[in-house]
Amino acid sequence: MFLSKHWGKILGALLGLIFALLVINYGFWISLFIFLCIALGLLIGWRLDLAEDVGRFFRRLFSTKNE
C-alpha cells in the first residue's frame, strides 16, 4: 500500500541518492553524462516498445524542422 501510494517519491529519492553517490565518486559532469546516456537509452527503448522503426526514430531525432 505504501509503495503503491508513494512510488514516485521513492523513485525520486533513489535516483537522487544514486546521483549523489556518482557525483561523490566521479564528479558532476561525468555523473550528468551517465544520466543523459541512461535517459537516451530509456527513450530509445520506449520508442522500440511502441514498435516504432529505429531508422525513422533517428531520422526524426536528428532532423531539422525545415526538412
N, CA, C and O atoms as CSV, one atom per row, in Angstrom:
chain,resi,resn,atom,element,x,y,z
A,1,MET,N,N,0.828,-1.193,0.000
A,1,MET,CA,C,0.000,0.000,0.000
A,1,MET,C,C,0.871,1.256,0.000
A,1,MET,O,O,0.654,2.170,-0.795
A,2,PHE,N,N,1.851,1.293,0.891
A,2,PHE,CA,C,2.719,2.463,0.980
A,2,PHE,C,C,3.490,2.658,-0.319
A,2,PHE,O,O,3.589,3.777,-0.821
A,3,LEU,N,N,4.041,1.569,-0.869
A,3,LEU,CA,C,4.814,1.669,-2.107
A,3,LEU,C,C,3.957,2.119,-3.277
A,3,LEU,O,O,4.388,2.945,-4.082
A,4,SER,N,N,2.754,1.584,-3.377
A,4,SER,CA,C,1.899,1.960,-4.497
A,4,SER,C,C,1.410,3.404,-4.381
A,4,SER,O,O,1.130,4.046,-5.393
A,5,LYS,N,N,1.307,3.906,-3.174
A,5,LYS,CA,C,0.830,5.270,-2.979
A,5,LYS,C,C,1.946,6.301,-3.177
A,5,LYS,O,O,1.683,7.424,-3.608
A,6,HIS,N,N,3.179,5.926,-2.867
A,6,HIS,CA,C,4.294,6.879,-2.884
A,6,HIS,C,C,5.426,6.436,-3.805
A,6,HIS,O,O,6.585,6.751,-3.535
A,7,TRP,N,N,5.122,5.713,-4.888
A,7,TRP,CA,C,6.183,5.179,-5.731
A,7,TRP,C,C,7.006,6.273,-6.395
A,7,TRP,O,O,8.208,6.086,-6.584
A,8,GLY,N,N,6.420,7.388,-6.753
A,8,GLY,CA,C,7.162,8.477,-7.383
A,8,GLY,C,C,8.168,9.112,-6.435
A,8,GLY,O,O,9.289,9.431,-6.832
A,9,LYS,N,N,7.768,9.293,-5.184
A,9,LYS,CA,C,8.669,9.871,-4.187
A,9,LYS,C,C,9.822,8.923,-3.891
A,9,LYS,O,O,10.967,9.353,-3.750
A,10,ILE,N,N,9.520,7.641,-3.799
A,10,ILE,CA,C,10.553,6.643,-3.523
A,10,ILE,C,C,11.531,6.567,-4.686
A,10,ILE,O,O,12.744,6.528,-4.477
A,11,LEU,N,N,11.015,6.547,-5.901
A,11,LEU,CA,C,11.873,6.506,-7.082
A,11,LEU,C,C,12.734,7.762,-7.162
A,11,LEU,O,O,13.925,7.675,-7.463
A,12,GLY,N,N,12.156,8.913,-6.902
A,12,GLY,CA,C,12.915,10.163,-6.918
A,12,GLY,C,C,14.016,10.180,-5.871
A,12,GLY,O,O,15.125,10.643,-6.140
A,13,ALA,N,N,13.715,9.677,-4.678
A,13,ALA,CA,C,14.721,9.619,-3.620
A,13,ALA,C,C,15.856,8.676,-4.001
A,13,ALA,O,O,17.024,8.985,-3.765
A,14,LEU,N,N,15.524,7.535,-4.585
A,14,LEU,CA,C,16.559,6.585,-5.004
A,14,LEU,C,C,17.419,7.160,-6.126
A,14,LEU,O,O,18.638,6.990,-6.123
A,15,LEU,N,N,16.794,7.832,-7.076
A,15,LEU,CA,C,17.574,8.458,-8.148
A,15,LEU,C,C,18.471,9.566,-7.605
A,15,LEU,O,O,19.608,9.719,-8.051
A,16,GLY,N,N,17.970,10.330,-6.654
A,16,GLY,CA,C,18.787,11.361,-6.018
A,16,GLY,C,C,19.972,10.774,-5.274
A,16,GLY,O,O,21.078,11.312,-5.328
A,17,LEU,N,N,19.740,9.672,-4.581
A,17,LEU,CA,C,20.824,9.002,-3.865
A,17,LEU,C,C,21.872,8.470,-4.834
A,17,LEU,O,O,23.071,8.632,-4.607
A,18,ILE,N,N,21.424,7.841,-5.903
A,18,ILE,CA,C,22.358,7.315,-6.900
A,18,ILE,C,C,23.157,8.449,-7.535
A,18,ILE,O,O,24.369,8.329,-7.717
A,19,PHE,N,N,22.487,9.546,-7.873
A,19,PHE,CA,C,23.188,10.685,-8.469
A,19,PHE,C,C,24.211,11.264,-7.497
A,19,PHE,O,O,25.326,11.598,-7.898
A,20,ALA,N,N,23.844,11.384,-6.230
A,20,ALA,CA,C,24.773,11.916,-5.227
A,20,ALA,C,C,26.002,11.024,-5.093
A,20,ALA,O,O,27.124,11.522,-5.004
A,21,LEU,N,N,25.797,9.716,-5.078
A,21,LEU,CA,C,26.933,8.798,-4.982
A,21,LEU,C,C,27.820,8.879,-6.222
A,21,LEU,O,O,29.045,8.809,-6.116
A,22,LEU,N,N,27.213,9.026,-7.385
A,22,LEU,CA,C,28.002,9.179,-8.607
A,22,LEU,C,C,28.804,10.475,-8.596
A,22,LEU,O,O,29.960,10.492,-9.017
A,23,VAL,N,N,28.197,11.562,-8.115
A,23,VAL,CA,C,28.905,12.843,-8.047
A,23,VAL,C,C,30.083,12.742,-7.090
A,23,VAL,O,O,31.165,13.250,-7.383
A,24,ILE,N,N,29.886,12.096,-5.959
A,24,ILE,CA,C,30.969,11.939,-4.992
A,24,ILE,C,C,32.109,11.124,-5.588
A,24,ILE,O,O,33.278,11.457,-5.398
A,25,ASN,N,N,31.772,10.057,-6.308
A,25,ASN,CA,C,32.803,9.166,-6.841
A,25,ASN,C,C,33.436,9.669,-8.132
A,25,ASN,O,O,34.642,9.503,-8.319
A,26,TYR,N,N,32.661,10.283,-9.034
A,26,TYR,CA,C,33.162,10.598,-10.370
A,26,TYR,C,C,33.138,12.078,-10.718
A,26,TYR,O,O,33.776,12.478,-11.692
A,27,GLY,N,N,32.442,12.889,-9.976
A,27,GLY,CA,C,32.327,14.305,-10.309
A,27,GLY,C,C,31.000,14.591,-10.992
A,27,GLY,O,O,30.312,13.687,-11.465
A,28,PHE,N,N,30.663,15.870,-11.028
A,28,PHE,CA,C,29.352,16.281,-11.526
A,28,PHE,C,C,29.173,15.993,-13.009
A,28,PHE,O,O,28.160,15.415,-13.400
A,29,TRP,N,N,30.139,16.385,-13.850
A,29,TRP,CA,C,29.954,16.290,-15.297
A,29,TRP,C,C,29.887,14.846,-15.780
A,29,TRP,O,O,29.088,14.523,-16.658
A,30,ILE,N,N,30.710,13.984,-15.220
A,30,ILE,CA,C,30.654,12.569,-15.606
A,30,ILE,C,C,29.327,11.966,-15.155
A,30,ILE,O,O,28.718,11.184,-15.885
A,31,SER,N,N,28.883,12.326,-13.963
A,31,SER,CA,C,27.594,11.826,-13.473
A,31,SER,C,C,26.449,12.314,-14.349
A,31,SER,O,O,25.527,11.553,-14.647
A,32,LEU,N,N,26.500,13.562,-14.759
A,32,LEU,CA,C,25.469,14.101,-15.642
A,32,LEU,C,C,25.483,13.377,-16.985
A,32,LEU,O,O,24.425,13.073,-17.534
A,33,PHE,N,N,26.665,13.102,-17.514
A,33,PHE,CA,C,26.786,12.360,-18.764
A,33,PHE,C,C,26.189,10.962,-18.628
A,33,PHE,O,O,25.502,10.493,-19.536
A,34,ILE,N,N,26.440,10.299,-17.517
A,34,ILE,CA,C,25.881,8.963,-17.275
A,34,ILE,C,C,24.357,9.026,-17.270
A,34,ILE,O,O,23.703,8.190,-17.892
A,35,PHE,N,N,23.787,10.006,-16.576
A,35,PHE,CA,C,22.333,10.125,-16.527
A,35,PHE,C,C,21.744,10.468,-17.892
A,35,PHE,O,O,20.659,9.995,-18.228
A,36,LEU,N,N,22.439,11.279,-18.678
A,36,LEU,CA,C,21.953,11.586,-20.023
A,36,LEU,C,C,21.978,10.347,-20.913
A,36,LEU,O,O,21.063,10.138,-21.709
A,37,CYS,N,N,23.016,9.527,-20.785
A,37,CYS,CA,C,23.073,8.275,-21.551
A,37,CYS,C,C,21.951,7.331,-21.134
A,37,CYS,O,O,21.339,6.674,-21.976
A,38,ILE,N,N,21.687,7.266,-19.848
A,38,ILE,CA,C,20.588,6.424,-19.362
A,38,ILE,C,C,19.257,6.931,-19.909
A,38,ILE,O,O,18.423,6.141,-20.352
A,39,ALA,N,N,19.058,8.244,-19.877
A,39,ALA,CA,C,17.802,8.819,-20.377
A,39,ALA,C,C,17.639,8.558,-21.871
A,39,ALA,O,O,16.538,8.246,-22.324
A,40,LEU,N,N,18.716,8.680,-22.640
A,40,LEU,CA,C,18.641,8.411,-24.072
A,40,LEU,C,C,18.328,6.939,-24.328
A,40,LEU,O,O,17.517,6.619,-25.198
A,41,GLY,N,N,18.963,6.050,-23.579
A,41,GLY,CA,C,18.667,4.625,-23.716
A,41,GLY,C,C,17.232,4.309,-23.358
A,41,GLY,O,O,16.589,3.492,-24.017
A,42,LEU,N,N,16.728,4.948,-22.325
A,42,LEU,CA,C,15.336,4.755,-21.932
A,42,LEU,C,C,14.388,5.243,-23.023
A,42,LEU,O,O,13.395,4.583,-23.327
A,43,LEU,N,N,14.691,6.391,-23.609
A,43,LEU,CA,C,13.860,6.937,-24.682
A,43,LEU,C,C,13.854,6.010,-25.898
A,43,LEU,O,O,12.799,5.746,-26.475
A,44,ILE,N,N,15.020,5.523,-26.280
A,44,ILE,CA,C,15.099,4.614,-27.424
A,44,ILE,C,C,14.345,3.325,-27.130
A,44,ILE,O,O,13.598,2.839,-27.979
A,45,GLY,N,N,14.531,2.769,-25.944
A,45,GLY,CA,C,13.811,1.554,-25.579
A,45,GLY,C,C,12.312,1.750,-25.547
A,45,GLY,O,O,11.559,0.867,-25.958
A,46,TRP,N,N,11.874,2.895,-25.065
A,46,TRP,CA,C,10.443,3.202,-25.010
A,46,TRP,C,C,9.866,3.271,-26.415
A,46,TRP,O,O,8.778,2.756,-26.673
A,47,ARG,N,N,10.601,3.911,-27.325
A,47,ARG,CA,C,10.138,4.003,-28.708
A,47,ARG,C,C,10.104,2.627,-29.368
A,47,ARG,O,O,9.193,2.329,-30.139
A,48,LEU,N,N,11.092,1.792,-29.067
A,48,LEU,CA,C,11.097,0.445,-29.638
A,48,LEU,C,C,9.939,-0.381,-29.099
A,48,LEU,O,O,9.371,-1.200,-29.822
A,49,ASP,N,N,9.588,-0.173,-27.843
A,49,ASP,CA,C,8.430,-0.865,-27.274
A,49,ASP,C,C,7.141,-0.452,-27.972
A,49,ASP,O,O,6.196,-1.237,-28.048
A,50,LEU,N,N,7.100,0.758,-28.474
A,50,LEU,CA,C,5.929,1.236,-29.201
A,50,LEU,C,C,5.955,0.788,-30.658
A,50,LEU,O,O,5.107,1.195,-31.452
A,51,ALA,N,N,6.928,-0.051,-31.010
A,51,ALA,CA,C,7.087,-0.626,-32.352
A,51,ALA,C,C,7.375,0.440,-33.403
A,51,ALA,O,O,6.954,0.310,-34.552
A,52,GLU,N,N,8.080,1.479,-33.017
A,52,GLU,CA,C,8.481,2.492,-33.983
A,52,GLU,C,C,9.749,2.017,-34.675
A,52,GLU,O,O,10.620,1.421,-34.040
A,53,ASP,N,N,9.856,2.272,-35.953
A,53,ASP,CA,C,11.030,1.905,-36.727
A,53,ASP,C,C,12.245,2.667,-36.191
A,53,ASP,O,O,12.176,3.880,-35.994
A,54,VAL,N,N,13.359,1.962,-35.953
A,54,VAL,CA,C,14.546,2.585,-35.372
A,54,VAL,C,C,15.117,3.643,-36.312
A,54,VAL,O,O,15.497,4.727,-35.868
A,55,GLY,N,N,15.179,3.341,-37.593
A,55,GLY,CA,C,15.691,4.314,-38.557
A,55,GLY,C,C,14.860,5.578,-38.578
A,55,GLY,O,O,15.401,6.683,-38.608
A,56,ARG,N,N,13.554,5.420,-38.563
A,56,ARG,CA,C,12.655,6.579,-38.548
A,56,ARG,C,C,12.850,7.387,-37.271
A,56,ARG,O,O,12.824,8.617,-37.303
A,57,PHE,N,N,13.045,6.701,-36.152
A,57,PHE,CA,C,13.259,7.379,-34.878
A,57,PHE,C,C,14.499,8.268,-34.944
A,57,PHE,O,O,14.449,9.433,-34.550
A,58,PHE,N,N,15.619,7.720,-35.445
A,58,PHE,CA,C,16.848,8.502,-35.501
A,58,PHE,C,C,16.767,9.615,-36.546
A,58,PHE,O,O,17.341,10.683,-36.339
A,59,ARG,N,N,16.081,9.395,-37.641
A,59,ARG,CA,C,15.894,10.472,-38.621
A,59,ARG,C,C,15.107,11.622,-38.004
A,59,ARG,O,O,15.441,12.789,-38.211
A,60,ARG,N,N,14.067,11.294,-37.247
A,60,ARG,CA,C,13.287,12.344,-36.575
A,60,ARG,C,C,14.096,13.028,-35.490
A,60,ARG,O,O,13.975,14.237,-35.288
A,61,LEU,N,N,14.925,12.257,-34.786
A,61,LEU,CA,C,15.713,12.802,-33.686
A,61,LEU,C,C,16.738,13.812,-34.186
A,61,LEU,O,O,16.943,14.850,-33.557
A,62,PHE,N,N,17.383,13.519,-35.311
A,62,PHE,CA,C,18.478,14.358,-35.785
A,62,PHE,C,C,18.115,15.239,-36.977
A,62,PHE,O,O,19.001,15.858,-37.566
A,63,SER,N,N,16.860,15.311,-37.341
A,63,SER,CA,C,16.472,16.167,-38.460
A,63,SER,C,C,16.147,17.567,-37.953
A,63,SER,O,O,15.852,17.780,-36.777
A,64,THR,N,N,16.212,18.506,-38.883
A,64,THR,CA,C,15.834,19.876,-38.536
A,64,THR,C,C,14.368,20.072,-38.882
A,64,THR,O,O,13.795,19.284,-39.634
A,65,LYS,N,N,13.779,21.086,-38.355
A,65,LYS,CA,C,12.361,21.350,-38.590
A,65,LYS,C,C,12.099,21.822,-40.018
A,65,LYS,O,O,10.965,21.743,-40.491
A,66,ASN,N,N,13.122,22.310,-40.711
A,66,ASN,CA,C,12.949,22.845,-42.060
A,66,ASN,C,C,12.795,21.753,-43.108
A,66,ASN,O,O,12.338,22.031,-44.217
A,67,GLU,N,N,13.161,20.535,-42.789
A,67,GLU,CA,C,13.106,19.456,-43.780
A,67,GLU,C,C,11.721,18.911,-43.927
A,67,GLU,O,O,11.498,17.996,-44.720
